[in-house]
Amino acid sequence: MNRKLLSFVLVCCLTAIMILPKPGYAITEAEIDRQLEQIQRKEAEAARKRQEAEKQMQLLARQKAQEQKNMQELWRQIEEQGAILNELNRQIEAVTAELRETGKQLEEAEARIVSRDQLLKSRLRLMYTNGFVSYLEVLLGSTSFTDFLDRYEALKAIVSQDKDILEANKRDRDTIAQKKTEIERKLAEVQTLYAESERLKNELVAKEKEKEVLIASIAKQEQELEEFTEEQEQYLRKLAQEKQELYRKKNENKKKAVYTGGKLLWPLPGHYDISSGFGGRTDPINGKKANHTGIDIPAPAGTSIVAAESGTVIIAQYVNGYGNTVVIDHGDIQTWYAHAKKLDVKEGDEVKRGQHIAQVGATGRATGNHLHFEVRKNGTAVNPMSYVK
């Protein structure tokens, strides 16, 4: 419990102690009414704070649900980016393999160029060594027409071969340049895509961590609010006990119905199904294990709720978690009627067994229209099925 909440509870408890009658002091009905008014004001303030806390809890629950939905979308995007990265890795491996194969082809092309260059250079060296002879001199040196034709064809073949060598060298050089440019471009494109995808994945992972921190923070706030509302509920029970004692003093000279045992009347005539019994169960709202302090009886909204026994109404207001609630004091026990749509009695009313007191609703922490019915003995919830017909 935080310091602010602890201080609030201590002040309320001290104030409540101060207004209780001292032993041996004959308290007047006017003083009892004044003390009841003080308690009612405190209950109204506590109810206001509980409602604010409940609204905040509902807001946090919606925010948490949305963030969890966002988290699922982030996981989907991270998986998607992972698949993209895997595909880009495959492309990089393919381009790298292609680059290696192209490298071999380039080495072979360069070897061919070197070989051709050596052939041309050897011919130039030979011509330089033996002296330069023009093609015309070769032709004119023919001894016959047949020799002329043979020399012409030979020269033609040499010229053609030289031309082929030069053209082949040009093609290989162009191929080398083109292949290098193409492979480097492909590799650069894939690496750019990979870097961008990796950047996006890192951003998504960072967002995922932010969402985890935010969801943890929301869960912590929810826990603090739950602790606060639990403290408020305990405080409300204490005020109810104080009011119960004051009403007893106020009515001690009046003829008053007191529960002395036997069976209570069923609080919702005509509706006998029980959707959730007394004791341990899974909370239908948060899914956590919890102790159910009463029984839930489903019925349409507006169905009449009746008093299970005659007694004094000590609570008729909104209660944290319970919604609109009526609590009737029967002396040895109390009966609680929660989640009402409308309350038709007020605090201090004397009610008879079977008297209409409220209408079925779904206020407070409820998933549908029903009556939450409790029996409490000495402030502790007991199984209602041991008391009702």
C-alpha positions in Angstrom: 0.0 0.0 0.0 1.4 3.4 -0.9 1.9 6.1 1.8 -0.9 8.3 0.6 -3.4 5.4 0.7 -2.2 4.3 4.2 -2.6 7.9 5.5 -6.2 8.0 4.1 -7.2 4.7 5.8 -5.6 5.7 9.1 -7.4 9.1 9.2 -10.7 7.4 8.3 -10.2 4.8 11.0 -9.2 7.3 13.6 -12.2 9.5 12.7 -14.5 6.4 12.9 -13.1 5.5 16.4 -13.7 9.1 17.6 -17.4 9.0 16.7 -18.1 5.7 18.4 -19.8 5.9 21.8 -17.6 5.5 24.8 -18.4 2.6 27.2 -21.0 3.5 29.8 -22.1 6.6 27.9 -25.9 6.8 27.3 -26.0 8.0 23.6 -29.1 9.9 22.5 -31.0 9.2 19.3 -30.0 12.7 18.0 -26.3 11.8 18.6 -26.9 8.5 16.8 -28.4 10.3 13.8 -25.5 12.7 13.8 -23.0 9.9 13.8 -24.9 8.1 11.1 -24.8 11.2 8.9 -21.1 11.4 9.4 -20.6 7.8 8.4 -22.9 8.3 5.4 -20.8 11.2 4.2 -17.7 9.1 4.5 -19.4 6.3 2.6 -20.4 8.7 -0.1 -16.8 10.0 -0.4 -15.5 6.5 -0.4 -18.0 5.5 -3.0 -16.9 8.4 -5.2 -13.3 7.5 -4.9 -14.1 3.8 -5.6 -16.0 4.8 -8.7 -13.1 6.9 -9.9 -10.8 4.0 -9.3 -13.1 1.6 -11.1 -13.3 4.0 -14.1 -9.5 4.2 -14.1 -9.3 0.4 -14.0 -11.6 0.1 -16.9 -9.6 2.7 -18.8 -6.4 0.8 -18.0 -8.0 -2.5 -19.0 -9.0 -1.1 -22.4 -5.5 0.4 -22.8 -3.9 -2.9 -21.9 -6.1 -4.8 -24.3 -5.2 -2.4 -27.1 -1.5 -2.5 -26.3 -1.6 -6.3 -26.3 -3.3 -6.2 -29.7 -0.6 -3.8 -30.9 2.0 -6.2 -29.5 0.5 -9.1 -31.5 0.7 -6.9 -34.6 4.3 -6.1 -33.9 5.1 -9.8 -33.5 3.4 -10.4 -36.9 5.5 -7.6 -38.5 8.7 -8.9 -36.8 8.0 -12.4 -38.2 7.3 -10.8 -41.6 10.6 -8.9 -41.5 12.4 -12.1 -40.5 11.0 -13.8 -43.6 12.1 -10.9 -45.7 15.6 -11.0 -44.2 15.8 -14.7 -44.9 14.8 -14.2 -48.5 17.3 -11.4 -48.9 20.0 -13.6 -47.4 19.1 -16.2 -50.0 19.4 -13.6 -52.7 22.7 -12.4 -51.4 24.0 -16.0 -51.4 22.7 -16.4 -54.9 24.3 -13.1 -56.1 27.6 -14.0 -54.3 27.6 -17.4 -56.0 26.9 -15.7 -59.3 29.7 -13.3 -58.6 32.1 -16.1 -58.0 31.1 -17.8 -61.2 31.4 -14.5 -63.1 34.8 -14.1 -61.5 35.9 -17.4 -63.0 34.5 -16.4 -66.4 36.3 -13.0 -66.1 39.6 -14.8 -65.2 39.2 -17.0 -68.3 38.4 -14.0 -70.5 41.4 -12.2 -69.2 43.5 -15.3 -69.8 42.3 -15.4 -73.4 43.1 -11.7 -73.8 46.6 -12.3 -72.5 47.1 -15.3 -74.8 46.0 -13.3 -77.9 48.1 -10.3 -76.9 51.1 -12.6 -76.6 50.4 -14.0 -80.1 50.2 -10.6 -81.6 53.3 -9.5 -79.8 55.2 -12.5 -81.0 54.3 -11.8 -84.6 55.4 -8.1 -84.2 58.7 -9.3 -82.7 59.2 -11.7 -85.6 58.4 -9.0 -88.1 60.8 -6.6 -86.3 63.5 -9.2 -86.3 63.2 -10.2 -89.9 62.5 -6.7 -91.1 59.1 -5.3 -92.1 57.7 -6.5 -95.4 54.5 -5.0 -96.7 51.6 -7.1 -97.9 52.1 -5.6 -101.4 55.7 -6.7 -101.5 54.6 -10.2 -100.6 52.1 -10.2 -103.4 54.5 -8.7 -106.0 57.1 -11.3 -105.1 54.9 -14.0 -106.5 56.6 -16.3 -109.1 53.4 -17.2 -110.8 49.7 -16.4 -110.8 49.0 -19.5 -108.7 51.7 -18.4 -106.3 50.0 -15.0 -106.3 46.7 -16.5 -105.4 48.2 -18.6 -102.6 50.0 -15.6 -101.2 46.8 -13.5 -101.4 44.8 -16.2 -99.6 47.5 -16.5 -96.9 47.6 -12.7 -96.4 43.9 -12.6 -96.3 43.8 -15.3 -93.6 46.4 -13.5 -91.5 44.5 -10.2 -91.8 41.2 -12.0 -90.9 42.9 -13.7 -88.0 44.3 -10.5 -86.7 40.9 -8.8 -87.0 39.2 -11.8 -85.2 41.8 -11.6 -82.4 41.3 -7.9 -81.9 37.5 -8.2 -82.0 37.5 -11.1 -79.6 39.7 -9.1 -77.2 37.3 -6.2 -77.5 34.3 -8.5 -76.8 36.0 -10.1 -73.8 37.0 -6.7 -72.4 33.5 -5.3 -72.8 32.1 -8.5 -71.2 34.4 -8.1 -68.3 33.4 -4.5 -67.7 29.7 -5.2 -68.2 29.7 -8.3 -65.9 31.6 -6.4 -63.1 29.2 -3.5 -63.3 26.1 -5.7 -63.3 27.1 -7.9 -60.4 28.3 -5.0 -58.3 25.0 -3.3 -59.0 23.0 -6.4 -58.0 25.0 -6.9 -54.8 24.7 -3.3 -53.8 20.9 -3.4 -54.3 20.5 -6.5 -52.2 22.8 -5.2 -49.5 20.8 -2.0 -49.4 17.5 -3.9 -49.1 19.1 -6.1 -46.4 20.3 -3.1 -44.4 16.9 -1.4 -44.7 15.0 -4.6 -43.6 17.5 -5.1 -40.7 16.9 -1.5 -39.6 13.2 -1.9 -39.7 13.4 -5.1 -37.7 15.5 -3.5 -35.1 12.9 -0.7 -34.8 10.1 -3.2 -34.4 12.1 -5.0 -31.7 12.7 -1.7 -29.9 9.0 -1.0 -30.1 8.2 -4.4 -28.8 10.4 -3.7 -25.7 8.6 -0.4 -25.2 5.3 -2.1 -25.4 6.4 -4.7 -22.9 7.5 -2.0 -20.5 4.2 -0.1 -21.0 2.1 -3.2 -20.5 4.1 -4.0 -17.3 3.5 -0.4 -16.1 -0.3 -0.7 -16.8 -0.4 -4.1 -14.9 1.3 -2.4 -12.0 -1.2 0.5 -12.0 -4.0 -2.1 -12.1 -2.5 -3.9 -9.1 -2.2 -0.7 -7.2 -5.8 0.2 -8.0 -7.0 -3.3 -7.0 -5.2 -2.9 -3.7 -6.8 0.6 -3.2 -10.3 -0.7 -4.0 -9.7 -3.7 -1.6 -8.8 -1.2 1.1 -11.8 0.8 0.3 -14.0 -2.2 0.5 -12.6 -3.2 3.9 -13.2 0.4 5.1 -16.7 0.2 3.8 -17.3 -3.0 5.7 -16.0 -1.3 8.9 -18.4 1.6 8.4 -21.2 -0.9 7.8 -20.4 -2.6 11.1 -20.4 0.8 12.9 -23.7 1.7 11.3 -25.1 -1.7 12.2 -24.2 -1.0 15.9 -25.6 2.5 15.8 -28.9 1.2 14.2 -29.1 -1.4 16.9 -28.8 1.2 19.6 -31.3 3.4 17.8 -33.8 0.6 17.6 -33.1 -1.2 20.8 -36.3 0.2 22.4 -38.4 -0.7 19.3 -39.8 -4.0 18.4 -37.4 -5.3 15.7 -37.1 -8.5 13.7 -34.0 -10.5 14.4 -32.8 -13.5 12.5 -32.5 -16.4 15.0 -32.0 -19.3 12.7 -33.9 -21.2 10.1 -34.2 -20.7 6.4 -33.9 -17.4 4.5 -36.4 -16.6 1.8 -35.0 -17.1 -1.8 -34.2 -13.5 -2.9 -35.2 -13.9 -6.5 -38.6 -15.7 -6.7 -39.1 -17.6 -10.0 -35.4 -17.7 -10.9 -33.5 -20.6 -9.3 -30.6 -21.2 -11.6 -27.1 -20.5 -10.1 -24.5 -19.4 -12.7 -21.7 -19.3 -10.1 -21.6 -20.8 -6.7 -19.9 -20.0 -3.4 -16.1 -20.5 -3.1 -13.2 -20.8 -5.4 -13.6 -20.1 -9.1 -12.0 -18.4 -12.1 -12.9 -14.7 -12.2 -15.0 -14.1 -15.4 -13.5 -10.7 -16.0 -9.8 -11.1 -15.4 -9.5 -14.8 -15.7 -7.7 -15.1 -12.3 -8.4 -17.6 -9.5 -10.6 -15.9 -6.9 -12.8 -16.7 -4.0 -16.5 -16.0 -4.8 -18.2 -14.7 -1.7 -21.7 -15.4 -2.7 -23.9 -17.0 -5.4 -24.9 -15.5 -8.8 -28.5 -15.9 -9.9 -29.1 -14.8 -13.5 -32.4 -13.0 -14.4 -33.6 -10.4 -16.9 -32.9 -6.7 -16.1 -35.6 -5.2 -13.9 -36.6 -8.5 -12.2 -37.7 -7.8 -8.6 -35.3 -8.6 -5.8 -36.9 -9.3 -2.4 -35.5 -9.2 1.2 -34.5 -12.7 2.3 -35.5 -11.8 5.9 -36.8 -8.8 7.9 -34.2 -6.3 9.1 -32.7 -2.9 8.8 -31.2 -1.5 5.6 -27.6 -0.4 6.5 -26.3 0.1 3.0 -28.2 1.3 -0.1 -25.7 2.7 -2.5 -23.0 2.0 -5.1 -20.2 -0.3 -3.7 -16.9 -1.1 -5.4 -17.1 -4.1 -7.6 -20.7 -4.9 -6.3 -22.3 -1.9 -8.1 -25.6 -0.8 -6.7 -26.0 -2.7 -3.5 -28.4 -3.2 -0.6 -27.2 -4.6 2.7 -29.7 -5.7 5.3 -28.8 -6.3 8.9 -30.7 -9.1 10.6 -28.9 -9.1 13.9 -26.7 -12.2 13.8 -26.2 -12.0 10.0 -26.3 -9.6 7.1 -27.6 -10.2 3.6 -26.0 -8.5 0.5 -27.8 -7.9 -2.8 -25.4 -6.7 -5.5 -25.3 -5.5 -9.2 -28.8 -4.0 -9.0 -30.1 -1.8 -11.8 -32.2 0.2 -9.4 -32.4 0.5 -5.6 -35.9 0.9 -4.2 -35.0 1.2 -0.5 -32.8 3.6 1.4 -30.5 3.4 4.3 -32.3 3.1 7.7 -35.4 1.6 6.2 -37.0 -1.3 8.1 -38.0 -4.0 5.6 -40.1 -7.1 5.9 -39.3 -10.6 4.7 -40.2 -10.9 1.0 -40.5 -7.1 0.5 -39.3 -5.7 -2.8 -36.0 -3.9 -2.3 -34.3 -3.5 -5.8 -34.2 -4.6 -9.4 -31.8 -7.0 -11.2 -29.1 -5.3 -13.2 -25.4 -5.5 -14.2 -23.7 -2.6 -12.4 -20.2 -2.9 -11.0 -18.0 -5.9 -12.0 -20.6 -7.9 -13.8 -20.7 -9.7 -17.2 -24.5 -9.8 -17.4 -27.7 -9.2 -15.6 -27.8 -11.2 -12.4 -28.2 -11.0 -8.6 -25.1 -11.5 -6.5 -26.4 -12.7 -3.1 -24.3 -12.9 0.0 -24.7 -13.9 3.6 -22.2 -12.6 6.1 -21.9 -13.7 9.7 -19.8 -11.5 12.0 -18.5 -9.7 8.9 -17.3 -12.9 7.1 -19.0 -14.3 4.0 -20.5 -17.8 4.4 -22.2 -20.1 2.0 -25.7 -18.7 1.3 -27.0 -22.2 0.3 -26.8 -23.1 4.0 -29.3 -20.4 4.8 -31.8 -20.2 1.9 -34.8 -22.5 1.1 
